Amino acid sequence: MSTILIIDDERAIRNSLRDILEYEDYNILDVDNGSDGLEIIKKEKIDLVLCDIKMNKMDGMEVLATAQKINPDLPFIMISGHGTIETAVEAAKKGAFDFLEKPLDLNRLLITVRNGLEKVSLVTETKVLKKKVTSYKTKEILGKSEAIGRIKETIDRVAPTEARVLITGANGAGKELVARWIHEKSNRAEGPLIEVNCAAIPSELIESELFGHEKGSFTSAIKQRLGKFELATNGTLFLDEIGDMSLSAQAKVLRALQEHKITRVGGDKEIDVNVRVVAATNKNLFKEIDAGNFRMDLYHRLSVILIHVPSLTERVDDIPLLSKNFCEEICNEYGVPVKEITPAALKELCNLPWTGNIRELRNMIERLIILSDKSITDRDVIAFANPSNTVNAISNTNPNHEADPSNQNGSKVDLDNFASFQDFKDFAEKEFIKYKLEKNTWNVSKTADDLDIQRSHLYSKIEKFGLKRD
């Protein structure tokens, strides 16, 4: 439900507008002066403002100019009983969405309000899309360790050449990021980077995925389809988890690398391809070769340049830098102030095993941001490092870190109940907010201050999770 703020020194006008807009299912707040209106704009989530121009103390134009500094995207509809073209032009110059004359026409009022709220939606959607576009940009390879320094140096040397590269390393270590930077710094950067996860594609479909197929080549081939080799022309083809590729597909990839030609499934025409291949695997390919699962000749074709990405436990010195970077990135995504990670917390993070590498570290930082207070402490890391202990940590933690008598049994949450990480986050967030509300005897203002979020945001969370006072 959209919230509309009415600023007008005439009670009759405010009451009339409230009745009309509440009938249209809008949430209405009203004040009789500009100063109070600006205070509400600072503290509450307002979607649109209806503001009179001629008021005592502070006129509407001054309110508009000040509000623009607080929230430039907030649409203002200015109202005046002494409207002139000059007044309307001045309001538009100062950032007003529209201008209405008194007495107000009901239909025009409702249409203008609806259009103003649609503008808010479009602005919000545009910001989300811009954020997504920004997130798609290749992120920096962070780290000051010797191993990361060698990787960056190798990328700078290798990227401008046409040499094929084989990237090895554990899951979550950052192999894809290395591949992206090889492409970004290559002479093919203007061309496409096409990624193929060989482990995610069934063996019977991998050849069609890589080389394409002709119409009618098999039952579901209702039209011709280009493969990834063709789509990556003049660019880079990234074959992730190549150790999981079937032997028949390996033979065709080998031929493509040797002759720079492919043949679509079901076709007999040879097609020239101009593509650079970068491959990655988390497997020991020598063991796979000994087991008969990988071709030796393909390995030698791919491994002109070898880059090994170390696990996070091999580059512990980089954990503080990565943690702070992830914290800033995630807080910005959530639209909350960046939380400080204390030196003791960073030390605790460095002591963890990190079997999931960089991916696990990012998930951990996201969990800590959601579940911790205004800063992330070593106690938070200890409490929330193991997801199975997270709910216990929330329920059993008070300001003195004493056990809650109502939960001394410390029953553990069954992680099998959560289908995704988002489900677990929602559950943990709900429990944390509920704990804070009960701790503050459901004083929403105090709880919002403790959580460092706006009251309107907290109200929406209470509604989302269906929280009720016992």
SEVEXZA-138061 format. One line per 4 residues: number of its first residue (from 1); their letters; for each residue x, y, z of C-alpha. Coordinates in pm, whole numbers, plus 50000, padded with zeros to 5 digits. Example, Ala and Ser with C-alpha at 12.3 -4.5 7.8 and 13.67 -1.06 7.14 Angstrom:
2
1) AS) 51230,49550,50780 ~ 51367,49894,50714
//
This chain:
470
1) MSTI) 50000,50000,50000 ~ 50144,50338,49894 ~ 50182,50609,50159 ~ 50086,50966,50066
5) LIID) 50172,51270,50278 ~ 49939,51573,50268 ~ 50087,51909,50373 ~ 49822,52184,50392
9) DERA) 49735,52441,50659 ~ 49360,52411,50589 ~ 49200,52130,50791 ~ 48904,52105,50553
13) IRNS) 49134,52046,50253 ~ 49334,51783,50443 ~ 49020,51599,50555 ~ 48872,51603,50202
17) LRDI) 49192,51470,50047 ~ 49224,51203,50318 ~ 48868,51079,50258 ~ 48915,51064,49881
21) LEYE) 49254,50891,49888 ~ 49178,50647,50171 ~ 48875,50535,49967 ~ 49125,50451,49690
25) DYNI) 49320,50231,49940 ~ 49613,50466,49996 ~ 49775,50505,50339 ~ 49748,50874,50434
29) LDVD) 49955,51094,50666 ~ 49874,51466,50702 ~ 50028,51771,50871 ~ 49940,52141,50878
33) NGSD) 50289,52286,50822 ~ 50603,52230,50616 ~ 50844,52171,50907 ~ 50645,51873,51038
37) GLEI) 50611,51745,50683 ~ 50988,51745,50634 ~ 51038,51557,50962 ~ 50800,51285,50841
41) IKKE) 50980,51267,50505 ~ 51308,51212,50693 ~ 51173,50936,50918 ~ 50904,50754,50721
45) KIDL) 50886,50588,50380 ~ 50669,50830,50182 ~ 50576,50746,49822 ~ 50416,51078,49720
49) VLCD) 50350,51426,49867 ~ 50055,51661,49809 ~ 50174,52005,49922 ~ 50000,52343,49936
53) IKMN) 50208,52637,49813 ~ 50074,52921,50032 ~ 50130,52824,50398 ~ 50241,53003,50714
57) KMDG) 50602,52979,50841 ~ 50735,52775,50546 ~ 50574,52789,50203 ~ 50535,52491,49970
61) MEVL) 50822,52592,49740 ~ 51063,52594,50033 ~ 50932,52254,50147 ~ 50981,52119,49794
65) ATAQ) 51340,52249,49769 ~ 51436,52102,50107 ~ 51263,51769,50040 ~ 51453,51734,49712
69) KINP) 51776,51728,49914 ~ 51638,51454,50141 ~ 51490,51236,49868 ~ 51537,51359,49509
73) DLPF) 51309,51085,49371 ~ 51007,51170,49589 ~ 50726,51304,49363 ~ 50565,51630,49481
77) IMIS) 50225,51744,49356 ~ 50190,52115,49435 ~ 49846,52263,49515 ~ 49741,52627,49508
81) GHGT) 49425,52834,49504 ~ 49614,53117,49335 ~ 49762,52924,49048 ~ 49932,53097,48759
85) IETA) 50144,52973,48472 ~ 50447,53134,48638 ~ 50382,52944,48962 ~ 50346,52615,48776
89) VEAA) 50669,52674,48583 ~ 50857,52764,48901 ~ 50729,52446,49073 ~ 50838,52232,48776
93) KKGA) 51184,52392,48776 ~ 51226,52306,49143 ~ 51141,51943,49077 ~ 50762,51915,49129
97) FDFL) 50595,51626,48949 ~ 50277,51825,48874 ~ 50071,52128,48973 ~ 49698,52132,49061
101) EKPL) 49469,52431,49112 ~ 49206,52462,49384 ~ 48924,52370,49383 ~ 49060,52030,49295
105) DLNR) 48907,51824,49017 ~ 48856,51472,49156 ~ 48940,51281,48837 ~ 49249,51488,48763
109) LLIT) 49366,51449,49122 ~ 49340,51068,49112 ~ 49505,51042,48768 ~ 49792,51270,48877
113) VRNG) 49846,51070,49198 ~ 49845,50744,49003 ~ 50094,50880,48750 ~ 50319,51008,49028
117) LEKV) 50325,50669,49198 ~ 50398,50499,48864 ~ 50696,50733,48830 ~ 50822,50607,49168
121) SLVT) 50791,50247,49048 ~ 50978,50325,48726 ~ 51257,50507,48912 ~ 51292,50214,49155
125) ETKV) 51293,49963,48870 ~ 51554,50166,48682 ~ 51779,50171,48990 ~ 51744,49794,49031
129) LKKK) 51830,49737,48664 ~ 52132,49970,48687 ~ 52248,49782,48996 ~ 52213,49453,48808
133) VTSY) 52407,49589,48510 ~ 52680,49707,48749 ~ 52688,49367,48919 ~ 52742,49202,48579
137) KTKE) 53065,49396,48533 ~ 53370,49187,48600 ~ 53470,49225,48965 ~ 53827,49282,49067
141) ILGK) 54044,48990,49175 ~ 54098,49091,49536 ~ 54397,48983,49738 ~ 54752,49080,49830
145) SEAI) 54886,48728,49879 ~ 55176,48605,49670 ~ 54957,48348,49490 ~ 54704,48611,49381
149) GRIK) 54986,48837,49268 ~ 55120,48558,49044 ~ 54773,48498,48898 ~ 54728,48867,48812
153) ETID) 55073,48879,48653 ~ 55000,48565,48449 ~ 54667,48708,48329 ~ 54840,49029,48216
157) RVAP) 55097,48827,48019 ~ 54862,48565,47872 ~ 54542,48760,47801 ~ 54667,48953,47492
161) TEAR) 54778,48628,47325 ~ 54565,48357,47162 ~ 54703,48082,47391 ~ 54449,47840,47539
165) VLIT) 54433,47842,47919 ~ 54342,47566,48165 ~ 54237,47694,48510 ~ 54240,47452,48803
169) GANG) 54121,47490,49159 ~ 53857,47386,49411 ~ 53489,47475,49384 ~ 53423,47835,49485
173) AGKE) 53787,47940,49459 ~ 53726,48192,49179 ~ 53812,48010,48855 ~ 53531,48184,48664
177) LVAR) 53657,48528,48767 ~ 54002,48444,48633 ~ 53846,48334,48303 ~ 53648,48658,48282
181) WIHE) 53960,48869,48331 ~ 54149,48673,48066 ~ 53868,48765,47828 ~ 53842,49129,47949
185) KSNR) 54213,49191,47894 ~ 54234,49005,47563 ~ 54213,49139,47210 ~ 53872,48966,47195
189) AEGP) 53721,49177,47476 ~ 53475,49338,47233 ~ 53351,48992,47134 ~ 53125,48764,47340
193) LIEV) 53227,48556,47641 ~ 53020,48238,47621 ~ 53015,48016,47929 ~ 52930,47645,47930
197) NCAA) 52901,47443,48250 ~ 52986,47097,48122 ~ 52878,46933,48450 ~ 52526,47079,48427
201) IPSE) 52447,46949,48078 ~ 52346,46582,48028 ~ 52599,46384,47824 ~ 52344,46320,47548
205) LIES) 52288,46696,47501 ~ 52641,46832,47540 ~ 52731,46791,47171 ~ 52417,46977,47061
209) ELFG) 52492,47248,47316 ~ 52851,47296,47197 ~ 52818,47243,46822 ~ 52449,47310,46753
213) HEKG) 52215,47091,46549 ~ 52023,47088,46225 ~ 51646,47078,46204 ~ 51519,46718,46228
217) SFTS) 51852,46576,46350 ~ 51667,46422,46647 ~ 51309,46406,46774 ~ 51291,46744,46951
221) AIKQ) 51506,46931,46696 ~ 51220,47133,46545 ~ 51452,47403,46410 ~ 51818,47470,46345
225) RLGK) 52018,47579,46650 ~ 52361,47739,46674 ~ 52603,47590,46925 ~ 52824,47769,47174
229) FELA) 53129,47747,46944 ~ 52947,47949,46678 ~ 52797,48193,46931 ~ 53147,48262,47068
233) TNGT) 53287,48359,46726 ~ 53549,48636,46761 ~ 53521,48598,47138 ~ 53603,48351,47414
237) LFLD) 53443,48015,47496 ~ 53473,47925,47864 ~ 53433,47550,47923 ~ 53375,47522,48298
241) EIGD) 53408,47181,48471 ~ 53552,47030,48153 ~ 53659,46722,48352 ~ 53291,46616,48349
245) MSLS) 53259,46620,47968 ~ 53179,46290,47794 ~ 53454,46121,47589 ~ 53258,46154,47263
249) AQAK) 53221,46529,47315 ~ 53590,46552,47407 ~ 53682,46402,47070 ~ 53480,46666,46886
253) VLRA) 53622,46949,47098 ~ 53972,46820,47021 ~ 53896,46831,46648 ~ 53756,47184,46678
257) LQEH) 54072,47298,46854 ~ 54296,47130,46597 ~ 54117,47233,46277 ~ 53911,47534,46389
261) KITR) 53611,47369,46228 ~ 53291,47215,46367 ~ 53000,47018,46229 ~ 52651,47057,46371
265) VGGD) 52472,46748,46501 ~ 52280,46599,46208 ~ 52471,46804,45951 ~ 52760,46735,45716
269) KEID) 52876,47089,45642 ~ 53200,47201,45806 ~ 53178,47544,45967 ~ 53484,47759,46037
273) VNVR) 53504,47893,46393 ~ 53729,48167,46527 ~ 53720,48128,46902 ~ 53960,48122,47196
277) VVAA) 53897,47841,47446 ~ 53954,47881,47818 ~ 53874,47574,48029 ~ 53844,47511,48403
281) TNKN) 53813,47208,48628 ~ 53808,47117,48996 ~ 53932,46766,48918 ~ 54281,46620,48898
285) LFKE) 54286,46557,48523 ~ 54591,46325,48545 ~ 54387,46092,48766 ~ 54096,46121,48522
289) IDAG) 54332,46033,48236 ~ 54461,45728,48424 ~ 54101,45623,48492 ~ 54016,45654,48121
293) NFRM) 53773,45942,48175 ~ 53970,46216,48003 ~ 54175,46231,47685 ~ 54548,46297,47721
297) DLYH) 54566,46470,47382 ~ 54283,46707,47476 ~ 54458,46790,47803 ~ 54772,46892,47614
301) RLSV) 54566,47100,47369 ~ 54396,47288,47652 ~ 54690,47336,47887 ~ 54912,47569,47687
305) ILIH) 54896,47792,47995 ~ 54812,47649,48338 ~ 54672,47871,48613 ~ 54601,47724,48955
309) VPSL) 54363,47923,49176 ~ 54449,47858,49543 ~ 54185,47766,49799 ~ 54095,48025,50061
313) TERV) 54287,47831,50328 ~ 54600,47877,50112 ~ 54552,48256,50115 ~ 54431,48331,50468
317) DDIP) 54597,48674,50461 ~ 54340,48782,50201 ~ 54037,48701,50422 ~ 54020,49045,50597
321) LLSK) 54028,49231,50263 ~ 53771,48998,50105 ~ 53544,49014,50412 ~ 53538,49395,50420
325) NFCE) 53474,49410,50046 ~ 53185,49160,50065 ~ 53041,49346,50366 ~ 53034,49677,50177
329) EICN) 52896,49514,49864 ~ 52614,49326,50043 ~ 52516,49619,50267 ~ 52485,49836,49955
333) EYGV) 52268,49569,49791 ~ 52042,49561,50098 ~ 52035,49940,50125 ~ 52162,49941,50485
337) PVKE) 52459,50121,50646 ~ 52788,49934,50604 ~ 52861,49735,50920 ~ 53202,49736,51082
341) ITPA) 53380,49401,51117 ~ 53587,49416,51435 ~ 53953,49303,51432 ~ 53862,49013,51665
345) ALKE) 53590,48903,51421 ~ 53837,48911,51130 ~ 54074,48696,51335 ~ 53796,48442,51398
349) LCNL) 53709,48438,51027 ~ 54075,48359,50946 ~ 54060,48057,51178 ~ 53764,47889,51001
353) PWTG) 53824,47593,50761 ~ 53652,47744,50449 ~ 53576,47425,50259 ~ 53353,47628,50027
357) NIRE) 53623,47890,49962 ~ 53527,48240,49839 ~ 53165,48142,49782 ~ 53132,48022,50141
361) LRNM) 53300,48337,50275 ~ 53052,48562,50091 ~ 52757,48360,50222 ~ 52902,48383,50573
365) IERL) 52939,48763,50552 ~ 52581,48792,50424 ~ 52459,48578,50716 ~ 52652,48791,50966
369) IILS) 52514,49115,50820 ~ 52158,48987,50862 ~ 52197,48838,51209 ~ 52441,49072,51383
373) DKSI) 52373,49411,51543 ~ 52539,49735,51433 ~ 52884,49575,51406 ~ 53007,49220,51343
377) TDRD) 53197,49086,51644 ~ 53398,48773,51714 ~ 53103,48642,51919 ~ 52881,48677,51611
381) VIAF) 53129,48477,51403 ~ 53146,48201,51667 ~ 52768,48198,51707 ~ 52673,48202,51339
385) ANPS) 52965,48019,51173 ~ 52773,47690,51179 ~ 52425,47734,51024 ~ 52282,47456,51243
389) NTVN) 52366,47667,51550 ~ 52233,47995,51412 ~ 51880,47979,51548 ~ 52009,47864,51888
393) AISN) 52251,48156,51888 ~ 51968,48401,51818 ~ 51736,48250,52077 ~ 51999,48204,52348
397) TNPN) 52175,48539,52319 ~ 52097,48840,52539 ~ 52308,49155,52590 ~ 52520,48970,52850
401) HEAD) 52541,48660,52627 ~ 52366,48448,52891 ~ 52149,48152,52810 ~ 51776,48220,52781
405) PSNQ) 51605,48009,53051 ~ 51313,47940,52823 ~ 51540,47759,52579 ~ 51796,47574,52787
409) NGSK) 51747,47253,52596 ~ 51905,47421,52293 ~ 51699,47232,52035 ~ 51862,47248,51695
413) VDLD) 51688,47351,51376 ~ 51655,47085,51107 ~ 51838,47225,50803 ~ 51663,46974,50576
417) NFAS) 51350,47187,50618 ~ 51503,47464,50405 ~ 51489,47425,50029 ~ 51723,47718,49962
421) FQDF) 51959,47958,50136 ~ 51690,48228,50098 ~ 51444,48016,50298 ~ 51700,47980,50576
425) KDFA) 51778,48355,50571 ~ 51407,48439,50599 ~ 51368,48199,50891 ~ 51672,48333,51075
429) EKEF) 51573,48697,51005 ~ 51223,48632,51140 ~ 51361,48474,51460 ~ 51606,48758,51510
433) IKYK) 51345,49032,51464 ~ 51103,48846,51693 ~ 51375,48819,51960 ~ 51454,49191,51938
437) LEKN) 51085,49289,51955 ~ 51026,49073,52262 ~ 51343,49203,52423 ~ 51211,49560,52380
441) TWNV) 50854,49462,52486 ~ 50738,49529,52132 ~ 50852,49890,52131 ~ 50883,49926,51753
445) SKTA) 51077,50255,51761 ~ 51341,50117,52001 ~ 51365,49790,51808 ~ 51411,49978,51479
449) DDLD) 51694,50177,51643 ~ 51855,49855,51770 ~ 51837,49702,51423 ~ 51948,50030,51259
453) IQRS) 51657,50027,51015 ~ 51361,50260,50955 ~ 51039,50195,51144 ~ 50848,50159,50818
457) HLYS) 51098,49890,50712 ~ 51047,49709,51043 ~ 50668,49731,51009 ~ 50692,49572,50663
461) KIEK) 50910,49292,50807 ~ 50655,49232,51087 ~ 50381,49211,50826 ~ 50590,48991,50594
465) FGLK) 50669,48736,50865 ~ 50325,48756,51032 ~ 50475,48843,51371 ~ 50225,48909,51651
469) RD) 50259,49010,52012 ~ 50181,48724,52254
//
